[in-house]
Amino acid sequence: MLPGPNVDRISLADVLTSCLASVRSEGNRLRFGHADRIVVVLVDGLGAAPLRARAGHARTLMAVPGETIDTVFPTTTAAALA
């Protein structure tokens, strides 16, 4: 049996909905403030553990403050963004 989603954690699915809410000046899970425009850059196939393991080769990405987010099962980008 697979574990259920942890609804208390931020997930990849929250990114686009939070961006849309930000443009609409609404509250959102990622606490984005109001924005007139949003750009989302998705680096597919790059997990937190591999990124940490190669931090010296990804100094720009590692310099961005933040926390890890969860994904869904199956762990495909299309399923996570749905």
HUPERA-V530592 format. One record per residue. RES is the residue in one small letter. OMEGA is omega in whole degrees, -180 to 180 (999 if undefined). NEAR is the number of other C-alpha atoms within 8 Angstrom. Layout:
# HUPERA-V530592
res->RES omega->OMEGA near->NEAR
res->RES omega->OMEGA near->NEAR
This chain:
# HUPERA-V530592
res->m omega->-179 near->2
res->l omega->177 near->3
res->p omega->177 near->4
res->g omega->-180 near->4
res->p omega->176 near->5
res->n omega->-174 near->5
res->v omega->179 near->5
res->d omega->-178 near->4
res->r omega->175 near->7
res->i omega->180 near->10
res->s omega->178 near->10
res->l omega->179 near->10
res->a omega->180 near->10
res->d omega->-175 near->10
res->v omega->-176 near->9
res->l omega->179 near->8
res->t omega->177 near->9
res->s omega->177 near->14
res->c omega->179 near->10
res->l omega->178 near->8
res->a omega->179 near->11
res->s omega->178 near->14
res->v omega->179 near->12
res->r omega->-178 near->7
res->s omega->179 near->9
res->e omega->174 near->8
res->g omega->-179 near->10
res->n omega->-175 near->10
res->r omega->-179 near->8
res->l omega->178 near->8
res->r omega->175 near->7
res->f omega->174 near->10
res->g omega->-180 near->7
res->h omega->176 near->9
res->a omega->175 near->8
res->d omega->-180 near->5
res->r omega->179 near->5
res->i omega->172 near->7
res->v omega->178 near->4
res->v omega->176 near->4
res->v omega->-179 near->4
res->l omega->176 near->4
res->v omega->-174 near->5
res->d omega->176 near->5
res->g omega->-178 near->4
res->l omega->-180 near->7
res->g omega->-178 near->6
res->a omega->-178 near->7
res->a omega->177 near->6
res->p omega->178 near->8
res->l omega->178 near->11
res->r omega->-178 near->8
res->a omega->-179 near->6
res->r omega->-175 near->8
res->a omega->180 near->9
res->g omega->179 near->5
res->h omega->-177 near->5
res->a omega->-175 near->9
res->r omega->-179 near->8
res->t omega->179 near->6
res->l omega->-179 near->6
res->m omega->-179 near->10
res->a omega->-179 near->6
res->v omega->180 near->6
res->p omega->178 near->5
res->g omega->180 near->4
res->e omega->179 near->4
res->t omega->178 near->5
res->i omega->-180 near->8
res->d omega->174 near->8
res->t omega->-176 near->9
res->v omega->174 near->10
res->f omega->0 near->7
res->p omega->-174 near->5
res->t omega->174 near->8
res->t omega->-178 near->8
res->t omega->-179 near->7
res->a omega->179 near->6
res->a omega->-178 near->10
res->a omega->-178 near->12
res->l omega->-177 near->8
res->a omega->999 near->5
